[in-house]
Each structure stands twice: as structure tokens, then as C-alpha cells.
Amino acid sequence: MSLPFPAPLVAIEPEEVGFRLSLFRRRIALSILGALVVTGLLAFVLAGRSGEFSAALRTAPLSLLALAVLLQIVALVARSEAWNVCIRAAGGTVNRRVLFRAAAVGYVASVVNGSVGAAARIAALRRSAPQTTPRVPALMAAEVPIITVELALVALFSFTLIAPLGVPWWVPVIVVGVAGALVAALHRVSERRRTGFGAGLAILRMQGRGRLITFAVLAVCAQVARNWLMLHAIGVNVSIFDAMALLIVMFTVGQLPIGPSTGPAAAVLILGANGVAATAAAGVLLTVTGIVGALCYAAWAIVDRTIAGRPTVSPAVVVQPAVPAPTQA
């Protein structure tokens, strides 16, 4: 029986490998530079408020920090399952545990930059299971349905930005309309193109998209709950809609190459009116618990990979010595 996705016979040229490594290093360097710039700006804004900032950081109890880490892990697992749904719809037959381990690599890399995380996730999956995963174009497209669901949720809850940012009421209406048009366009593309890049969009035309939506919504809800929890842990009493608004801004700001400074920057931008020091502290705690959650997920992946890589030893078979048959007298 032939494998559904045979490994490519043409090796990648050394020049192409060098170009990819150079591009990867450039993105990391840009993210580090962006993080330093944003951190410097935050330090300038917090000048004279270091005492308030430190006090806010010490306010959050360890139990709530642990719960925030757990919520982050729930979000990562849910998003991994959503990715699994998209990969299988695209024709992949990769083992779920292998796929989750590859996802863990991407989540750790996402600390630096979201695009770096997606590239690392795809590269890890192709390296781990080249025979049972779709080609790279389909894998890249398989990210699109998840992002589309997230964008649709952002659009639906964009009205939460009206109060914090003073956004006109008609802006969320336009955002919802654009999101609906995007979903319709991607559905049409998935119907017309079923190979190559279009294979990654297959879930949009299948009944299994209900599972995709369920797990994507679960991931978003866990993130919103984590935002709300961290804000209340340091004494910023905001509504669940404010936590949603913070997630929207974090998602938007996260597209910029600013690395781990995304959380504090977004928190100050969206909720700075509640106290710059307190909201910056909440952003730091969100970043720290997010990183710890990703590292916990990665630790599981390493342990699971180690266990899976051990050779199985068959139980020893005891051979009884043959007893000669009695001779006839």
C-alpha cells in the first residue's frame, strides 16, 4: 500500500537552507529589537511608579498564578486539537501525540514571534512525520481556518473596544461585515481548490468544522478567563468584556515583532486608565504565565518523545528443555 504523502525526492539546496536560516535569524533579531524598544517605552512610562509596579506584582497569590498557567495550558491543548482537526481534513494521518509535540515546539517559539512559532510548528511536524502529513503549502493553509475562527470571534466581540478606546459604534459593524466576507471567500476557495494550498482549507467545507469551532472557542475562552483572573489578582476590577477587549488588543499587537513585551504593552494601551503600574504588572503576569504554560507543554512533549523513543523489550520466552520419551523395554 502506498503512503498518502510520499517524502520528496528532491533535496533542498544548501543555498535555500541558508536563506531560510538567514530569514529566521532576521525575524528573531527584529523581535528582540522590538521587545527592547517597547520595554524601554514602558520603563519610561513607569518612571516614578516602580513602587506601585512592584507592589502590584507581589499582590497576585501563587494559587491564582498557578490557575492562570493551567488556563494557558488548556488554551494550548484546545488549539492543538483544532490544528489536528484541520490537518486531518487536509488528508494527514499523523498520530495525535506527534502532532501535539510539534505544536509544543511552535508555542515555545511563539514567545519570540507569532510567525516564527507557526514556522517552527510546521517544520517540527514535517520533520517528525514527513510521510503522514500534507505538504508545507497545505500545512500553512491549515493555520488559516483556526485564525479565521479567531478573527470571527474578535469581530463579534469588537464592540468591547467602544468604551476602553472610544471606538465609534459603526467600526465594530464594519469589522463584523469584513469578517463575514472573509469567511465566505475562504469557503468558496476551499470548494474550488482541493489540492496544494487549498487542501489546507478543506475543513471549511466539511461537517467536522463544528469541532474546529468548538476547540477554537474553548481556547479563546480560556485566554479571556486568564486575562480576567490576572487583572483581578492585582486589584484591577474589570468586567469580562474588558478582558475580551484586552485579548483582542493582545492578538492585534502580537502581530508586531515585539516578542514578550506584547502583554504589558497591550494591557497599558487598553486599560491604562485603571492605573498604568497595575495594568503593566498584569501584562507582565500574563506574559510570564503564558511562557510558563508553554514551557510546561514543551516539557510534556519532551518526556512523551523520550518515552516513545525507548525500544520495547519483549518479555523473555522461557524454553523448557525437551524431555526424552521413555524407551520401550
C-alpha positions as CSV (number, residue, x, y, z in Angstrom):
1,M,0.0,0.0,0.0
2,S,1.5,3.4,-1.0
3,L,1.8,6.1,1.5
4,P,-0.6,9.1,1.0
5,F,2.2,11.7,1.2
6,P,5.5,10.3,0.0
7,A,8.6,12.1,1.0
8,P,10.1,14.5,-1.6
9,L,12.8,13.0,-3.7
10,V,14.4,16.3,-4.4
11,A,16.8,17.5,-1.7
12,I,16.7,21.1,-0.6
13,E,19.6,23.1,-2.0
14,P,22.1,24.4,0.6
15,E,21.5,27.9,-0.7
16,E,17.8,27.6,0.1
17,V,18.6,26.3,3.6
18,G,21.0,29.2,4.2
19,F,18.3,31.6,3.0
20,R,15.7,30.2,5.4
21,L,18.1,30.3,8.3
22,S,19.1,33.9,7.5
23,L,15.4,34.8,7.3
24,F,14.7,33.0,10.6
25,R,17.6,34.8,12.4
26,R,16.5,38.1,11.0
27,R,13.0,37.7,12.4
28,I,14.4,36.8,15.8
29,A,16.7,39.8,15.8
30,L,13.8,42.0,14.8
31,S,11.7,40.7,17.6
32,I,14.4,41.2,20.1
33,L,15.0,44.7,19.0
34,G,11.2,45.4,19.0
35,A,10.9,44.0,22.5
36,L,13.8,46.2,23.8
37,V,12.2,49.3,22.3
38,V,8.8,48.6,23.8
39,T,10.3,47.7,27.1
40,G,12.2,51.0,27.1
41,L,9.0,52.9,26.4
42,L,7.2,51.1,29.2
43,A,10.1,51.8,31.6
44,F,9.8,55.5,30.6
45,V,6.0,55.4,31.3
46,L,6.5,53.7,34.6
47,A,9.2,56.1,35.7
48,G,8.4,57.2,39.3
49,R,5.9,54.3,39.7
50,S,8.3,51.5,40.4
51,G,7.0,51.1,43.9
52,E,3.4,50.7,42.7
53,F,4.5,48.3,39.9
54,S,6.5,46.1,42.3
55,A,3.6,46.1,44.9
56,A,1.1,45.1,42.1
57,L,3.3,42.2,41.1
58,R,3.5,40.9,44.7
59,T,-0.3,41.2,45.1
60,A,-1.1,38.1,43.0
61,P,-1.2,35.0,45.1
62,L,0.6,31.9,43.8
63,S,-2.6,29.9,43.7
64,L,-4.1,32.3,41.1
65,L,-0.8,32.3,39.1
66,A,-0.9,28.5,39.0
67,L,-4.5,28.7,37.8
68,A,-3.5,31.1,35.1
69,V,-0.8,28.7,34.0
70,L,-3.4,25.9,33.9
71,L,-5.7,28.0,31.8
72,Q,-2.9,28.7,29.4
73,I,-2.2,25.0,29.0
74,V,-5.9,24.4,28.4
75,A,-5.9,27.0,25.7
76,L,-2.8,25.5,24.1
77,V,-4.2,22.0,24.2
78,A,-7.5,23.2,22.7
79,R,-5.7,25.0,19.9
80,S,-3.6,21.9,19.2
81,E,-6.7,19.8,18.8
82,A,-8.2,22.5,16.5
83,W,-5.0,22.2,14.4
84,N,-5.3,18.4,14.5
85,V,-8.8,18.7,13.0
86,C,-7.6,20.9,10.2
87,I,-4.6,18.6,9.4
88,R,-6.8,15.5,9.2
89,A,-9.3,17.3,7.0
90,A,-6.4,18.1,4.7
91,G,-5.6,14.4,4.4
92,G,-3.0,14.0,7.1
93,T,-2.9,10.7,9.1
94,V,-0.3,11.8,11.6
95,N,-0.6,10.4,15.2
96,R,-2.2,13.0,17.5
97,R,0.6,12.8,20.1
98,V,3.2,13.5,17.4
99,L,1.2,16.5,16.2
100,F,0.8,17.8,19.8
101,R,4.6,17.5,20.3
102,A,5.2,19.6,17.2
103,A,2.6,22.1,18.4
104,A,4.6,22.4,21.6
105,V,7.7,23.4,19.7
106,G,5.7,26.2,17.9
107,Y,4.2,27.5,21.2
108,V,7.6,28.0,22.7
109,A,8.9,29.7,19.6
110,S,5.8,31.9,19.6
111,V,7.2,33.6,22.7
112,V,9.7,35.3,20.3
113,N,7.2,36.0,17.4
114,G,3.9,34.5,16.2
115,S,5.1,33.9,12.7
116,V,8.3,32.2,14.0
117,G,6.1,30.0,16.1
118,A,3.9,28.9,13.1
119,A,7.0,28.2,11.0
120,A,8.6,26.2,13.9
121,R,5.4,24.2,14.4
122,I,5.1,23.3,10.7
123,A,8.9,22.4,10.4
124,A,8.7,20.2,13.6
125,L,5.7,18.3,12.3
126,R,7.2,17.7,8.8
127,R,10.4,16.5,10.4
128,S,8.7,14.2,12.8
129,A,6.2,12.7,10.4
130,P,7.0,13.5,6.7
131,Q,5.1,10.5,5.4
132,T,1.8,11.1,7.2
133,T,1.5,14.9,6.9
134,P,0.4,17.1,4.0
135,R,3.0,19.2,2.1
136,V,4.1,22.5,3.5
137,P,1.7,24.7,1.4
138,A,-1.3,22.7,2.8
139,L,0.2,22.9,6.4
140,M,0.5,26.6,6.0
141,A,-3.1,26.8,4.8
142,A,-4.3,24.6,7.7
143,E,-3.5,27.5,10.0
144,V,-5.9,29.8,8.2
145,P,-9.2,28.1,9.3
146,I,-8.2,28.5,13.0
147,I,-7.1,32.1,12.5
148,T,-10.4,32.7,10.7
149,V,-12.4,31.5,13.6
150,E,-10.4,33.6,16.0
151,L,-10.8,36.6,13.7
152,A,-14.6,36.0,13.6
153,L,-14.7,35.9,17.4
154,V,-12.6,39.1,17.5
155,A,-15.1,40.7,15.1
156,L,-18.1,39.6,17.1
157,F,-16.7,41.0,20.4
158,S,-15.1,44.1,18.8
159,F,-17.9,46.1,20.4
160,T,-16.0,45.7,23.7
161,L,-13.4,48.2,22.3
162,I,-16.0,51.0,22.2
163,A,-15.7,52.1,25.8
164,P,-12.0,51.5,26.5
165,L,-10.7,53.0,23.3
166,G,-13.6,55.3,22.4
167,V,-14.1,53.5,19.1
168,P,-17.2,54.7,17.1
169,W,-20.1,52.2,17.2
170,W,-20.0,51.7,13.4
171,V,-16.5,50.4,13.4
172,P,-17.4,47.0,15.0
173,V,-20.3,46.7,12.5
174,I,-17.8,47.1,9.6
175,V,-15.4,44.6,11.3
176,V,-18.2,42.0,11.5
177,G,-19.1,42.6,7.9
178,V,-15.5,42.2,6.8
179,A,-15.0,39.0,8.8
180,G,-18.2,37.6,7.3
181,A,-17.0,38.3,3.8
182,L,-13.6,36.7,4.6
183,V,-15.3,33.5,5.9
184,A,-17.5,33.3,2.7
185,A,-14.5,33.9,0.4
186,L,-12.4,31.2,2.1
187,H,-15.3,28.8,2.0
188,R,-15.6,29.4,-1.8
189,V,-11.8,28.9,-2.2
190,S,-12.0,25.6,-0.3
191,E,-14.8,24.4,-2.6
192,R,-12.9,25.3,-5.8
193,R,-9.3,24.4,-4.9
194,R,-8.8,21.0,-3.3
195,T,-5.1,20.4,-3.8
196,G,-2.0,22.2,-2.8
197,F,-2.7,25.2,-0.7
198,G,-6.4,24.7,-1.0
199,A,-6.1,21.3,0.7
200,G,-5.4,23.1,4.0
201,L,-8.8,24.8,3.8
202,A,-10.7,21.5,3.4
203,I,-12.2,21.7,6.9
204,L,-14.2,24.8,5.9
205,R,-16.4,22.7,3.6
206,M,-16.7,19.6,5.9
207,Q,-19.1,18.8,8.7
208,G,-16.1,18.5,11.0
209,R,-15.7,22.3,11.1
210,G,-18.0,22.2,14.2
211,R,-15.2,20.5,16.2
212,L,-12.8,23.1,14.9
213,I,-15.0,25.9,16.1
214,T,-15.6,24.3,19.4
215,F,-11.9,23.9,20.2
216,A,-11.0,27.3,18.9
217,V,-13.8,28.9,21.1
218,L,-12.5,26.9,24.1
219,A,-9.0,28.2,23.5
220,V,-10.3,31.8,23.3
221,C,-12.5,31.4,26.4
222,A,-9.5,30.1,28.4
223,Q,-7.4,33.1,27.4
224,V,-10.2,35.6,28.3
225,A,-10.6,33.9,31.7
226,R,-6.8,34.1,32.2
227,N,-6.9,37.8,31.4
228,W,-9.8,38.5,33.8
229,L,-8.1,36.4,36.5
230,M,-4.8,38.2,36.3
231,L,-6.4,41.7,36.3
232,H,-8.4,40.9,39.4
233,A,-5.4,39.3,41.1
234,I,-3.6,42.6,41.2
235,G,-6.7,44.6,42.1
236,V,-7.9,45.9,38.7
237,N,-11.6,45.2,38.9
238,V,-12.7,45.0,35.2
239,S,-15.6,43.2,33.5
240,I,-15.3,40.2,31.4
241,F,-15.8,42.4,28.3
242,D,-12.7,44.3,29.3
243,A,-10.8,41.0,29.4
244,M,-12.2,40.3,25.9
245,A,-11.0,43.7,24.7
246,L,-7.6,43.0,26.2
247,L,-7.4,39.7,24.3
248,I,-8.3,41.5,21.1
249,V,-5.6,44.1,21.5
250,M,-3.1,41.4,22.5
251,F,-4.0,39.5,19.4
252,T,-3.5,42.6,17.2
253,V,-0.4,43.9,18.9
254,G,1.0,40.3,18.8
255,Q,1.3,40.6,15.0
256,L,4.1,43.1,15.6
257,P,7.7,41.9,16.2
258,I,7.9,42.9,19.8
259,G,8.2,39.5,21.4
260,P,7.3,39.0,25.1
261,S,6.6,42.7,25.6
262,T,3.2,42.2,23.9
263,G,1.3,41.6,27.2
264,P,2.4,44.7,29.1
265,A,2.1,46.9,26.0
266,A,-1.4,45.7,25.2
267,A,-2.5,46.0,28.9
268,V,-1.3,49.6,29.2
269,L,-2.8,50.5,25.9
270,I,-6.3,49.1,26.5
271,L,-6.6,49.5,30.3
272,G,-4.1,52.1,31.3
273,A,-6.9,54.4,32.6
274,N,-7.2,51.9,35.5
275,G,-3.7,52.6,36.6
276,V,-0.6,52.3,34.5
277,A,1.5,50.5,37.1
278,A,-1.2,48.0,37.9
279,T,-2.1,47.2,34.3
280,A,1.5,46.9,33.3
281,A,2.0,44.4,36.1
282,A,-1.0,42.5,34.9
283,G,0.5,42.4,31.4
284,V,3.8,41.1,32.9
285,L,2.0,38.4,34.8
286,L,0.1,37.4,31.6
287,T,3.3,37.1,29.7
288,V,5.1,35.1,32.5
289,T,2.2,32.7,33.0
290,G,1.9,32.3,29.2
291,I,5.6,31.4,28.9
292,V,5.4,29.0,31.9
293,G,2.4,27.3,30.3
294,A,4.2,26.9,27.0
295,L,7.2,25.5,28.8
296,C,5.1,23.1,30.7
297,Y,3.5,21.9,27.5
298,A,7.0,21.6,26.0
299,A,8.2,19.6,29.0
300,W,5.4,17.1,28.5
301,A,6.4,16.9,24.8
302,I,10.0,16.1,25.7
303,V,9.0,13.5,28.2
304,D,6.5,11.9,25.8
305,R,9.1,11.9,23.0
306,T,11.6,10.3,25.3
307,I,9.2,7.6,26.3
308,A,8.1,7.0,22.8
309,G,11.7,6.7,21.6
310,R,12.6,3.9,24.0
311,P,12.8,0.5,22.4
312,T,10.3,-2.0,23.6
313,V,11.7,-5.1,25.1
314,S,9.7,-8.3,24.5
315,P,9.3,-10.5,27.6
316,A,11.7,-13.3,27.7
317,V,10.4,-16.6,26.5
318,V,11.4,-19.5,28.7
319,V,12.1,-22.6,26.7
320,Q,11.5,-25.8,28.6
321,P,14.1,-28.4,28.0
322,A,12.8,-31.3,25.9
323,V,12.2,-34.4,28.0
324,P,13.1,-37.6,26.1
325,A,10.3,-40.1,25.6
326,P,10.7,-43.2,27.7
327,T,12.1,-46.1,25.7
328,Q,10.1,-49.3,25.3
329,A,11.6,-52.2,27.1
